[in-house]
């Protein structure tokens, strides 16, 4: 798996603990939940993000690679950036 940008949509509002856990991702609050967007380097990283969501009690509504995205080496978007 090549490093790519993924979007994860979760139900509900994120707690401070969840925001800290995903501090290397862009977080966009939405009326019914939140979108987390960030660099996923490989399948193990993808599964780790999903496991972290489960640990934090977040319900993942969707998770997908953003078409045409190729994350730059060493690039990690920050929460709230953009």
Jmol script that loads the backbone (N, CA, C; Angstrom):
load data "model"
ATOM      1  N   UNK A   1       0.849  -1.186   0.000  1.00  0.00           N
ATOM      2  CA  UNK A   1       0.000   0.000   0.000  1.00  0.00           C
ATOM      3  C   UNK A   1       0.885   1.236   0.000  1.00  0.00           C
ATOM      4  N   UNK A   2       0.625   2.138  -0.907  1.00  0.00           N
ATOM      5  CA  UNK A   2       1.356   3.391  -0.977  1.00  0.00           C
ATOM      6  C   UNK A   2       0.678   4.416  -0.084  1.00  0.00           C
ATOM      7  N   UNK A   3       1.458   5.298   0.511  1.00  0.00           N
ATOM      8  CA  UNK A   3       0.917   6.336   1.366  1.00  0.00           C
ATOM      9  C   UNK A   3      -0.112   7.174   0.610  1.00  0.00           C
ATOM     10  N   UNK A   4      -1.294   7.346   1.208  1.00  0.00           N
ATOM     11  CA  UNK A   4      -2.394   8.078   0.588  1.00  0.00           C
ATOM     12  C   UNK A   4      -3.139   8.879   1.644  1.00  0.00           C
ATOM     13  N   UNK A   5      -3.943   9.811   1.180  1.00  0.00           N
ATOM     14  CA  UNK A   5      -4.791  10.585   2.078  1.00  0.00           C
ATOM     15  C   UNK A   5      -6.145   9.892   2.194  1.00  0.00           C
ATOM     16  N   UNK A   6      -6.606   9.736   3.430  1.00  0.00           N
ATOM     17  CA  UNK A   6      -7.894   9.099   3.709  1.00  0.00           C
ATOM     18  C   UNK A   6      -8.803  10.060   4.451  1.00  0.00           C
ATOM     19  N   UNK A   7     -10.110   9.855   4.265  1.00  0.00           N
ATOM     20  CA  UNK A   7     -11.119  10.580   5.028  1.00  0.00           C
ATOM     21  C   UNK A   7     -11.910   9.564   5.839  1.00  0.00           C
ATOM     22  N   UNK A   8     -12.031   9.839   7.133  1.00  0.00           N
ATOM     23  CA  UNK A   8     -12.815   9.021   8.051  1.00  0.00           C
ATOM     24  C   UNK A   8     -13.955   9.894   8.562  1.00  0.00           C
ATOM     25  N   UNK A   9     -15.181   9.428   8.414  1.00  0.00           N
ATOM     26  CA  UNK A   9     -16.343  10.156   8.953  1.00  0.00           C
ATOM     27  C   UNK A   9     -16.854   9.396  10.168  1.00  0.00           C
ATOM     28  N   UNK A  10     -17.043  10.131  11.257  1.00  0.00           N
ATOM     29  CA  UNK A  10     -17.504   9.522  12.500  1.00  0.00           C
ATOM     30  C   UNK A  10     -18.760  10.226  12.997  1.00  0.00           C
ATOM     31  N   UNK A  11     -19.600   9.493  13.740  1.00  0.00           N
ATOM     32  CA  UNK A  11     -20.801  10.065  14.338  1.00  0.00           C
ATOM     33  C   UNK A  11     -20.453  10.823  15.608  1.00  0.00           C
ATOM     34  N   UNK A  12     -21.227  11.853  15.892  1.00  0.00           N
ATOM     35  CA  UNK A  12     -21.093  12.581  17.142  1.00  0.00           C
ATOM     36  C   UNK A  12     -19.939  13.567  17.152  1.00  0.00           C
ATOM     37  N   UNK A  13     -19.869  14.311  18.225  1.00  0.00           N
ATOM     38  CA  UNK A  13     -18.815  15.299  18.388  1.00  0.00           C
ATOM     39  C   UNK A  13     -17.588  14.656  19.038  1.00  0.00           C
ATOM     40  N   UNK A  14     -16.420  15.118  18.646  1.00  0.00           N
ATOM     41  CA  UNK A  14     -15.181  14.561  19.187  1.00  0.00           C
ATOM     42  C   UNK A  14     -14.873  15.147  20.556  1.00  0.00           C
ATOM     43  N   UNK A  15     -14.466  14.295  21.457  1.00  0.00           N
ATOM     44  CA  UNK A  15     -14.019  14.744  22.777  1.00  0.00           C
ATOM     45  C   UNK A  15     -12.602  15.300  22.652  1.00  0.00           C
ATOM     46  N   UNK A  16     -12.149  15.967  23.696  1.00  0.00           N
ATOM     47  CA  UNK A  16     -10.766  16.460  23.710  1.00  0.00           C
ATOM     48  C   UNK A  16      -9.784  15.294  23.584  1.00  0.00           C
ATOM     49  N   UNK A  17     -10.118  14.152  24.200  1.00  0.00           N
ATOM     50  CA  UNK A  17      -9.258  12.972  24.120  1.00  0.00           C
ATOM     51  C   UNK A  17      -9.149  12.484  22.675  1.00  0.00           C
ATOM     52  N   UNK A  18     -10.264  12.475  21.951  1.00  0.00           N
ATOM     53  CA  UNK A  18     -10.243  12.049  20.553  1.00  0.00           C
ATOM     54  C   UNK A  18      -9.458  13.040  19.704  1.00  0.00           C
ATOM     55  N   UNK A  19      -9.631  14.325  19.953  1.00  0.00           N
ATOM     56  CA  UNK A  19      -8.878  15.344  19.201  1.00  0.00           C
ATOM     57  C   UNK A  19      -7.371  15.161  19.409  1.00  0.00           C
ATOM     58  N   UNK A  20      -6.989  14.862  20.633  1.00  0.00           N
ATOM     59  CA  UNK A  20      -5.566  14.642  20.924  1.00  0.00           C
ATOM     60  C   UNK A  20      -5.053  13.382  20.224  1.00  0.00           C
ATOM     61  N   UNK A  21      -5.871  12.333  20.226  1.00  0.00           N
ATOM     62  CA  UNK A  21      -5.474  11.070  19.593  1.00  0.00           C
ATOM     63  C   UNK A  21      -5.259  11.247  18.094  1.00  0.00           C
ATOM     64  N   UNK A  22      -6.014  12.147  17.477  1.00  0.00           N
ATOM     65  CA  UNK A  22      -5.916  12.370  16.033  1.00  0.00           C
ATOM     66  C   UNK A  22      -5.332  13.745  15.719  1.00  0.00           C
ATOM     67  N   UNK A  23      -4.409  14.204  16.553  1.00  0.00           N
ATOM     68  CA  UNK A  23      -3.843  15.550  16.392  1.00  0.00           C
ATOM     69  C   UNK A  23      -3.054  15.722  15.096  1.00  0.00           C
ATOM     70  N   UNK A  24      -2.669  14.630  14.447  1.00  0.00           N
ATOM     71  CA  UNK A  24      -1.921  14.740  13.189  1.00  0.00           C
ATOM     72  C   UNK A  24      -2.846  14.732  11.969  1.00  0.00           C
ATOM     73  N   UNK A  25      -4.162  14.814  12.215  1.00  0.00           N
ATOM     74  CA  UNK A  25      -5.139  14.807  11.121  1.00  0.00           C
ATOM     75  C   UNK A  25      -5.899  16.129  11.107  1.00  0.00           C
ATOM     76  N   UNK A  26      -6.407  16.493   9.923  1.00  0.00           N
ATOM     77  CA  UNK A  26      -7.316  17.631   9.832  1.00  0.00           C
ATOM     78  C   UNK A  26      -8.662  17.170  10.352  1.00  0.00           C
ATOM     79  N   UNK A  27      -9.282  17.965  11.206  1.00  0.00           N
ATOM     80  CA  UNK A  27     -10.573  17.627  11.789  1.00  0.00           C
ATOM     81  C   UNK A  27     -11.574  18.698  11.389  1.00  0.00           C
ATOM     82  N   UNK A  28     -12.683  18.248  10.803  1.00  0.00           N
ATOM     83  CA  UNK A  28     -13.748  19.164  10.408  1.00  0.00           C
ATOM     84  C   UNK A  28     -15.030  18.741  11.103  1.00  0.00           C
ATOM     85  N   UNK A  29     -15.500  19.582  12.026  1.00  0.00           N
ATOM     86  CA  UNK A  29     -16.762  19.307  12.704  1.00  0.00           C
ATOM     87  C   UNK A  29     -17.898  19.496  11.716  1.00  0.00           C
ATOM     88  N   UNK A  30     -18.878  18.613  11.761  1.00  0.00           N
ATOM     89  CA  UNK A  30     -20.036  18.665  10.882  1.00  0.00           C
ATOM     90  C   UNK A  30     -21.289  18.527  11.741  1.00  0.00           C
ATOM     91  N   UNK A  31     -22.464  18.860  11.188  1.00  0.00           N
ATOM     92  CA  UNK A  31     -23.679  18.821  12.011  1.00  0.00           C
ATOM     93  C   UNK A  31     -23.934  17.482  12.708  1.00  0.00           C
ATOM     94  N   UNK A  32     -23.655  16.372  12.050  1.00  0.00           N
ATOM     95  CA  UNK A  32     -23.939  15.066  12.642  1.00  0.00           C
ATOM     96  C   UNK A  32     -22.691  14.293  13.047  1.00  0.00           C
ATOM     97  N   UNK A  33     -21.539  14.927  13.045  1.00  0.00           N
ATOM     98  CA  UNK A  33     -20.326  14.213  13.398  1.00  0.00           C
ATOM     99  C   UNK A  33     -19.086  14.994  13.034  1.00  0.00           C
ATOM    100  N   UNK A  34     -18.089  14.276  12.548  1.00  0.00           N
ATOM    101  CA  UNK A  34     -16.833  14.912  12.189  1.00  0.00           C
ATOM    102  C   UNK A  34     -16.165  14.139  11.061  1.00  0.00           C
ATOM    103  N   UNK A  35     -15.344  14.842  10.311  1.00  0.00           N
ATOM    104  CA  UNK A  35     -14.522  14.221   9.278  1.00  0.00           C
ATOM    105  C   UNK A  35     -13.067  14.373   9.693  1.00  0.00           C
ATOM    106  N   UNK A  36     -12.339  13.278   9.641  1.00  0.00           N
ATOM    107  CA  UNK A  36     -10.903  13.266   9.928  1.00  0.00           C
ATOM    108  C   UNK A  36     -10.194  12.965   8.618  1.00  0.00           C
ATOM    109  N   UNK A  37      -9.256  13.814   8.241  1.00  0.00           N
ATOM    110  CA  UNK A  37      -8.533  13.627   6.986  1.00  0.00           C
ATOM    111  C   UNK A  37      -7.049  13.638   7.288  1.00  0.00           C
ATOM    112  N   UNK A  38      -6.359  12.614   6.779  1.00  0.00           N
ATOM    113  CA  UNK A  38      -4.926  12.568   7.031  1.00  0.00           C
ATOM    114  C   UNK A  38      -4.213  11.504   6.225  1.00  0.00           C
ATOM    115  N   UNK A  39      -2.914  11.525   6.353  1.00  0.00           N
ATOM    116  CA  UNK A  39      -2.021  10.618   5.651  1.00  0.00           C
ATOM    117  C   UNK A  39      -2.071   9.234   6.298  1.00  0.00           C
ATOM    118  N   UNK A  40      -2.277   8.209   5.476  1.00  0.00           N
ATOM    119  CA  UNK A  40      -2.228   6.820   5.931  1.00  0.00           C
ATOM    120  C   UNK A  40      -1.080   6.158   5.185  1.00  0.00           C
ATOM    121  N   UNK A  41      -0.088   5.678   5.935  1.00  0.00           N
ATOM    122  CA  UNK A  41       1.138   5.204   5.284  1.00  0.00           C
ATOM    123  C   UNK A  41       1.082   3.759   4.803  1.00  0.00           C
ATOM    124  N   UNK A  42       0.266   2.932   5.453  1.00  0.00           N
ATOM    125  CA  UNK A  42       0.166   1.534   5.027  1.00  0.00           C
ATOM    126  C   UNK A  42      -1.066   0.896   5.672  1.00  0.00           C
ATOM    127  N   UNK A  43      -1.294  -0.371   5.367  1.00  0.00           N
ATOM    128  CA  UNK A  43      -2.483  -1.045   5.875  1.00  0.00           C
ATOM    129  C   UNK A  43      -2.488  -1.133   7.400  1.00  0.00           C
ATOM    130  N   UNK A  44      -1.332  -1.369   8.000  1.00  0.00           N
ATOM    131  CA  UNK A  44      -1.253  -1.438   9.459  1.00  0.00           C
ATOM    132  C   UNK A  44      -1.663  -0.103  10.087  1.00  0.00           C
ATOM    133  N   UNK A  45      -1.249   1.003   9.477  1.00  0.00           N
ATOM    134  CA  UNK A  45      -1.618   2.330   9.967  1.00  0.00           C
ATOM    135  C   UNK A  45      -3.132   2.532   9.844  1.00  0.00           C
ATOM    136  N   UNK A  46      -3.711   2.130   8.717  1.00  0.00           N
ATOM    137  CA  UNK A  46      -5.153   2.226   8.503  1.00  0.00           C
ATOM    138  C   UNK A  46      -5.908   1.450   9.575  1.00  0.00           C
ATOM    139  N   UNK A  47      -5.485   0.219   9.829  1.00  0.00           N
ATOM    140  CA  UNK A  47      -6.137  -0.602  10.848  1.00  0.00           C
ATOM    141  C   UNK A  47      -5.948  -0.013  12.246  1.00  0.00           C
ATOM    142  N   UNK A  48      -4.805   0.603  12.484  1.00  0.00           N
ATOM    143  CA  UNK A  48      -4.548   1.255  13.768  1.00  0.00           C
ATOM    144  C   UNK A  48      -5.475   2.437  14.006  1.00  0.00           C
ATOM    145  N   UNK A  49      -5.741   3.213  12.964  1.00  0.00           N
ATOM    146  CA  UNK A  49      -6.667   4.339  13.082  1.00  0.00           C
ATOM    147  C   UNK A  49      -8.067   3.826  13.397  1.00  0.00           C
ATOM    148  N   UNK A  50      -8.482   2.770  12.706  1.00  0.00           N
ATOM    149  CA  UNK A  50      -9.804   2.192  12.952  1.00  0.00           C
ATOM    150  C   UNK A  50      -9.894   1.654  14.391  1.00  0.00           C
ATOM    151  N   UNK A  51      -8.838   1.009  14.863  1.00  0.00           N
ATOM    152  CA  UNK A  51      -8.822   0.485  16.232  1.00  0.00           C
ATOM    153  C   UNK A  51      -8.879   1.629  17.251  1.00  0.00           C
ATOM    154  N   UNK A  52      -8.182   2.725  16.970  1.00  0.00           N
ATOM    155  CA  UNK A  52      -8.198   3.880  17.873  1.00  0.00           C
ATOM    156  C   UNK A  52      -9.609   4.470  17.944  1.00  0.00           C
ATOM    157  N   UNK A  53     -10.290   4.529  16.818  1.00  0.00           N
ATOM    158  CA  UNK A  53     -11.689   4.998  16.811  1.00  0.00           C
ATOM    159  C   UNK A  53     -12.540   4.123  17.722  1.00  0.00           C
ATOM    160  N   UNK A  54     -12.395   2.818  17.586  1.00  0.00           N
ATOM    161  CA  UNK A  54     -13.170   1.878  18.405  1.00  0.00           C
ATOM    162  C   UNK A  54     -12.848   2.071  19.896  1.00  0.00           C
ATOM    163  N   UNK A  55     -11.578   2.212  20.223  1.00  0.00           N
ATOM    164  CA  UNK A  55     -11.156   2.413  21.609  1.00  0.00           C
ATOM    165  C   UNK A  55     -11.780   3.670  22.208  1.00  0.00           C
ATOM    166  N   UNK A  56     -11.904   4.713  21.388  1.00  0.00           N
ATOM    167  CA  UNK A  56     -12.464   5.982  21.847  1.00  0.00           C
ATOM    168  C   UNK A  56     -13.988   6.014  21.795  1.00  0.00           C
ATOM    169  N   UNK A  57     -14.605   4.906  21.372  1.00  0.00           N
ATOM    170  CA  UNK A  57     -16.053   4.827  21.319  1.00  0.00           C
ATOM    171  C   UNK A  57     -16.670   5.563  20.143  1.00  0.00           C
ATOM    172  N   UNK A  58     -15.870   5.844  19.113  1.00  0.00           N
ATOM    173  CA  UNK A  58     -16.373   6.533  17.931  1.00  0.00           C
ATOM    174  C   UNK A  58     -16.983   5.536  16.958  1.00  0.00           C
ATOM    175  N   UNK A  59     -18.090   5.900  16.368  1.00  0.00           N
ATOM    176  CA  UNK A  59     -18.723   5.074  15.341  1.00  0.00           C
ATOM    177  C   UNK A  59     -18.271   5.599  13.991  1.00  0.00           C
ATOM    178  N   UNK A  60     -17.528   4.772  13.258  1.00  0.00           N
ATOM    179  CA  UNK A  60     -17.038   5.159  11.933  1.00  0.00           C
ATOM    180  C   UNK A  60     -18.147   4.915  10.924  1.00  0.00           C
ATOM    181  N   UNK A  61     -18.589   5.993  10.283  1.00  0.00           N
ATOM    182  CA  UNK A  61     -19.654   5.917   9.290  1.00  0.00           C
ATOM    183  C   UNK A  61     -19.066   5.534   7.940  1.00  0.00           C
ATOM    184  N   UNK A  62     -17.892   6.081   7.625  1.00  0.00           N
ATOM    185  CA  UNK A  62     -17.219   5.735   6.369  1.00  0.00           C
ATOM    186  C   UNK A  62     -15.727   6.001   6.508  1.00  0.00           C
ATOM    187  N   UNK A  63     -14.972   5.295   5.687  1.00  0.00           N
ATOM    188  CA  UNK A  63     -13.528   5.487   5.605  1.00  0.00           C
ATOM    189  C   UNK A  63     -13.133   5.186   4.171  1.00  0.00           C
ATOM    190  N   UNK A  64     -12.495   6.165   3.521  1.00  0.00           N
ATOM    191  CA  UNK A  64     -12.104   5.933   2.132  1.00  0.00           C
ATOM    192  C   UNK A  64     -10.884   6.762   1.749  1.00  0.00           C
ATOM    193  N   UNK A  65     -10.165   6.231   0.766  1.00  0.00           N
ATOM    194  CA  UNK A  65      -9.028   6.954   0.211  1.00  0.00           C
ATOM    195  C   UNK A  65      -9.573   8.047  -0.679  1.00  0.00           C
ATOM    196  N   UNK A  66      -8.986   9.203  -0.593  1.00  0.00           N
ATOM    197  CA  UNK A  66      -9.389  10.310  -1.455  1.00  0.00           C
ATOM    198  C   UNK A  66      -8.773  10.054  -2.823  1.00  0.00           C
ATOM    199  N   UNK A  67      -9.605   9.883  -3.856  1.00  0.00           N
ATOM    200  CA  UNK A  67      -9.100   9.535  -5.194  1.00  0.00           C
ATOM    201  C   UNK A  67      -8.039  10.517  -5.688  1.00  0.00           C
ATOM    202  N   UNK A  68      -6.993   9.947  -6.277  1.00  0.00           N
ATOM    203  CA  UNK A  68      -5.921  10.758  -6.844  1.00  0.00           C
ATOM    204  C   UNK A  68      -4.948  11.310  -5.822  1.00  0.00           C
ATOM    205  N   UNK A  69      -5.158  10.993  -4.548  1.00  0.00           N
ATOM    206  CA  UNK A  69      -4.270  11.540  -3.519  1.00  0.00           C
ATOM    207  C   UNK A  69      -3.027  10.676  -3.373  1.00  0.00           C
ATOM    208  N   UNK A  70      -1.956  11.319  -3.198  1.00  0.00           N
ATOM    209  CA  UNK A  70      -0.688  10.685  -2.853  1.00  0.00           C
ATOM    210  C   UNK A  70      -0.050  11.601  -1.829  1.00  0.00           C
ATOM    211  N   UNK A  71       0.013  11.144  -0.612  1.00  0.00           N
ATOM    212  CA  UNK A  71       0.588  11.968   0.442  1.00  0.00           C
ATOM    213  C   UNK A  71       2.078  12.149   0.201  1.00  0.00           C
ATOM    214  N   UNK A  72       2.548  13.343   0.485  1.00  0.00           N
ATOM    215  CA  UNK A  72       3.981  13.611   0.360  1.00  0.00           C
ATOM    216  C   UNK A  72       4.722  12.991   1.532  1.00  0.00           C
ATOM    217  N   UNK A  73       5.887  12.494   1.273  1.00  0.00           N
ATOM    218  CA  UNK A  73       6.701  11.882   2.329  1.00  0.00           C
ATOM    219  C   UNK A  73       6.925  12.911   3.443  1.00  0.00           C
ATOM    220  N   UNK A  74       6.640  12.499   4.663  1.00  0.00           N
ATOM    221  CA  UNK A  74       6.877  13.365   5.809  1.00  0.00           C
ATOM    222  C   UNK A  74       5.796  14.408   6.031  1.00  0.00           C
ATOM    223  N   UNK A  75       4.758  14.470   5.199  1.00  0.00           N
ATOM    224  CA  UNK A  75       3.705  15.463   5.351  1.00  0.00           C
ATOM    225  C   UNK A  75       2.617  14.912   6.255  1.00  0.00           C
ATOM    226  N   UNK A  76       2.321  15.638   7.310  1.00  0.00           N
ATOM    227  CA  UNK A  76       1.259  15.257   8.228  1.00  0.00           C
ATOM    228  C   UNK A  76       0.419  16.492   8.490  1.00  0.00           C
ATOM    229  N   UNK A  77      -0.806  16.566   7.924  1.00  0.00           N
ATOM    230  CA  UNK A  77      -1.668  17.725   8.170  1.00  0.00           C
ATOM    231  C   UNK A  77      -1.938  17.869   9.663  1.00  0.00           C
ATOM    232  N   UNK A  78      -2.117  19.070  10.129  1.00  0.00           N
ATOM    233  CA  UNK A  78      -2.390  19.337  11.528  1.00  0.00           C
ATOM    234  C   UNK A  78      -3.872  19.613  11.717  1.00  0.00           C
ATOM    235  N   UNK A  79      -4.387  19.265  12.879  1.00  0.00           N
ATOM    236  CA  UNK A  79      -5.801  19.515  13.184  1.00  0.00           C
ATOM    237  C   UNK A  79      -6.078  20.999  13.103  1.00  0.00           C
ATOM    238  N   UNK A  80      -7.178  21.333  12.424  1.00  0.00           N
ATOM    239  CA  UNK A  80      -7.579  22.726  12.312  1.00  0.00           C
ATOM    240  C   UNK A  80      -6.867  23.500  11.220  1.00  0.00           C
ATOM    241  N   UNK A  81      -5.925  22.883  10.548  1.00  0.00           N
ATOM    242  CA  UNK A  81      -5.206  23.590   9.478  1.00  0.00           C
ATOM    243  C   UNK A  81      -6.098  23.703   8.263  1.00  0.00           C
ATOM    244  N   UNK A  82      -5.902  24.734   7.502  1.00  0.00           N
ATOM    245  CA  UNK A  82      -6.616  24.841   6.250  1.00  0.00           C
ATOM    246  C   UNK A  82      -7.586  25.875   6.284  1.00  0.00           C
TER     247      UNK A  82
END
end "model"
wireframe off; spacefill off
backbone 0.3
color backbone group
